[in-house]
Amino acid sequence: MKYMLLIHHNEAEMAKATPADWQATAAEYAAFNEALTKAGGIPGERLQPSSAATSVRVKGDKTEVLDGPYADTKEQFAGYFMIDVPDLDQAIAWAARCPSAKMGAIEVRPLWVESDNKW
């Protein structure tokens, strides 16, 4: 089953990180990406800060364009990984290995499968 691992960080806390913190995290991510790729996963992408986001909503015939993310929260969406594993337990195991799990939260969400018909 395919899952997306959605990374959520507190950007204010991340801004306090030292160069040594970033260097250590970069090394952890290099190892994580290598292991994920060997297991058939897709290396992730890091996003720019939420201040670079633009949110679009359509109500009737009016389009609203807002600067910033959709919701103002303590943690912001920071990036993602795609994995294909047999079950949720293995997806959770990969999420726990992700270096960002120590700095925020990793949301594990299955990709939509047409046969699910859950909506």
MOFENUR-V454479 format. One record per residue. N is the residue number from 1. RES is the residue in one letter. PSI is psi in radians with two decimals (NA if undefined). OMEGA is omega in whole degrees, -180 to 180 (none if undefined). Layout:
n;res;psi;omega
N;RES;PSI;OMEGA
N;RES;PSI;OMEGA
This chain:
n;res;psi;omega
1;M;2.49;-180
2;K;2.40;179
3;Y;2.64;170
4;M;2.31;174
5;L;1.93;-177
6;L;2.14;-176
7;I;2.28;176
8;H;2.18;179
9;H;2.78;168
10;N;1.85;-175
11;E;-0.60;179
12;A;-0.71;178
13;E;-0.69;180
14;M;-0.59;-179
15;A;-0.34;-180
16;K;-0.13;-177
17;A;2.49;179
18;T;2.87;175
19;P;-0.62;178
20;A;-0.66;176
21;D;-0.80;-179
22;W;-0.68;180
23;Q;-0.75;179
24;A;-0.74;179
25;T;-0.69;179
26;A;-0.71;178
27;A;-0.72;178
28;E;-0.74;179
29;Y;-0.64;178
30;A;-0.79;179
31;A;-0.72;180
32;F;-0.83;180
33;N;-0.70;179
34;E;-0.82;179
35;A;-0.73;-180
36;L;-0.75;179
37;T;-0.75;179
38;K;-0.51;180
39;A;0.04;177
40;G;0.10;178
41;G;2.99;179
42;I;2.14;179
43;P;2.57;-174
44;G;3.07;177
45;E;2.36;176
46;R;2.48;179
47;L;2.75;172
48;Q;2.86;-180
49;P;2.77;-178
50;S;-0.37;178
51;S;-0.32;178
52;A;-0.08;-177
53;A;2.69;171
54;T;2.26;180
55;S;2.38;-179
56;V;2.30;176
57;R;2.52;175
58;V;2.15;177
59;K;1.93;-175
60;G;-2.11;179
61;D;0.24;-179
62;K;2.24;176
63;T;2.19;176
64;E;2.26;177
65;V;2.11;-177
66;L;2.43;173
67;D;2.38;177
68;G;3.10;-178
69;P;2.91;-180
70;Y;-0.73;-178
71;A;2.52;176
72;D;1.89;-176
73;T;2.98;177
74;K;-0.64;-179
75;E;2.49;-178
76;Q;2.62;177
77;F;2.16;-172
78;A;-0.35;-178
79;G;-3.04;-176
80;Y;2.84;172
81;F;2.64;174
82;M;2.32;178
83;I;2.72;176
84;D;1.82;-176
85;V;2.84;-176
86;P;-0.53;-174
87;D;3.03;-179
88;L;-0.64;-180
89;D;-0.73;179
90;Q;-0.59;176
91;A;-0.73;178
92;I;-0.68;179
93;A;-0.72;177
94;W;-0.72;179
95;A;-0.70;180
96;A;-0.51;179
97;R;-0.36;-176
98;C;2.23;-179
99;P;-0.54;-179
100;S;-0.25;177
101;A;-0.40;179
102;K;-0.28;-174
103;M;-0.10;-176
104;G;-2.32;-180
105;A;2.61;175
106;I;2.02;177
107;E;2.23;179
108;V;2.07;-178
109;R;2.22;178
110;P;2.57;174
111;L;2.63;179
112;W;2.33;174
113;V;2.18;-174
114;E;-0.64;-178
115;S;-0.21;-180
116;D;-0.71;180
117;N;0.84;-178
118;K;-0.18;-180
119;W;NA;none
